[in-house]
């Protein structure tokens, strides 16, 4: 049986707390940096794993969508930090977390560039379904 590891973080103003549960150390995660127009104007580095559980706890959230309206981007209403990105897939809210908010983000491996704008909508949804974890605390 795999041991679950827990990592905590918070947005800049501490109105939102986050915790991820994973079955591998952070050093095994390469944060992804997206090159789509939306992400270039809202830079972040995200991590996910299909076995990851993401728990967000806070109040006053704002939600926006990317250009193709497939994903929801969840932001703190106070400091406007991106908390996570998510999408309902197969009846479950799946997502990826902003790794910059983790207290121990220095343990992460080197960031990698991704190019989802080269993918069709169905390819994006399929990719997210295979990469994203379960997202709790937002709707």
N, C-alpha and C positions, 0 to 999 in steps of 0.2 A: 504494500500500500504506500502511495506517495504521501510525503509530508506536505501539508499546506503551509505556505509562508504568507505572512500578512505585512503589508507596507501601508503607511499612513501619509496623509498630506493635507493641504488646505489651500484655499485661494489666498490671495495677497492680504485681504482684509479679515480673514478667518470667519466670514459668514457661512462658508461651506467647508465642511470636512469631508475627506474621502478616505476610503480604505479599499485596497485591492487584496484579493486572496488568489494566490497562484501556486502552482506546483513546481516552480523552478525559480532560481535566484534572479534578481534584477540584472545581474551581469550577463544573463543569457538573452536579454531583450535589446533589440536595436530600435530606438525610437524612429518612427517614420515621419518624414517631413514631406508634405504634399505640395505639388507644384501647380495645383489648380488656381484659378483666379481668386476664388473665395479664400482659400487658405493663404495665398500670398498676401492678401490684404488683412488677414487675421492669423499671423504666424503662430505655430505651436508645434510641439513634437508629441506624437501620440504612441501609445503602446496598447497592445491587446494580445489575447491568446484565447482560443476557443474554450479553454478550461478556466478562464479568469472570471472571478466574481468581482464586480465593481459596486461599491456602496457609497452613495452620496447622501449627505445629511446637511440640510440647511433650509433657509427660507428665501423667498424672493428670487426667482429664477427668470431669466429671459431666454427665449428659444428663437433661433433663426434657422433658415434653411439655406443650403448651398444652391448654386445655379440650376441644377437639374431637379431640385426639390425632393431628392431621395432621402437625404440624411438631415437629422435635427442636430443643431449645435446648441449645447446648453451652457449658458454663461451666468456668472454671479451678477445679480442686479446692482450690487454695490461697487465692486472693483472692476467688473467686466472681464475677469479672467475666464477663459474657456475652461470648463470643467471636464466635459466629455462630448463625444459625438455618438449619436445612436440612431437606430432604425428598427422598426418592428419587422421581424423576420420569423416566419412560421409561428405566429402567435406569441412571440416572446420579444421583449425589448433587449436588443443586443447592442454592444457598443465598445468604444475604445476610450481610454482616459488620457488626459493631458499629462504626460510624464513630468513636465516641468514643475508641477505642483507637488510631487512626491518629496517628502522630507529628505529622502536618501537618493535623489535622482542622480547624484554623482556616481552611483554604483552601476548605472546603465552602460551598455556597450555603445559604440559609435553610432550616431544617427545615419539613416539611409534615406535617400531621395526616392519618392514614389511618383508615378505619373498616372493617376486614375482618369485624367481627362482623355487618355487614349482608349479607355474602356467604354463599352456601351452600357446603358442602364442595367440590363440584365447581367452583364459581366460584373459590374460593381456590386450588385446585390449578391451574386454568387460568391464573390471574393469576400465581402463582409461576413456572409454566413459561415465561411470557413476560417475567418481570422478573429472575429470579434467575440468578446465574452458576454456574460449576462450583466445587464445594467439595472441597478435598483436605486430608488430614491428620486427619480424624475419620471415624467409621463410623456 
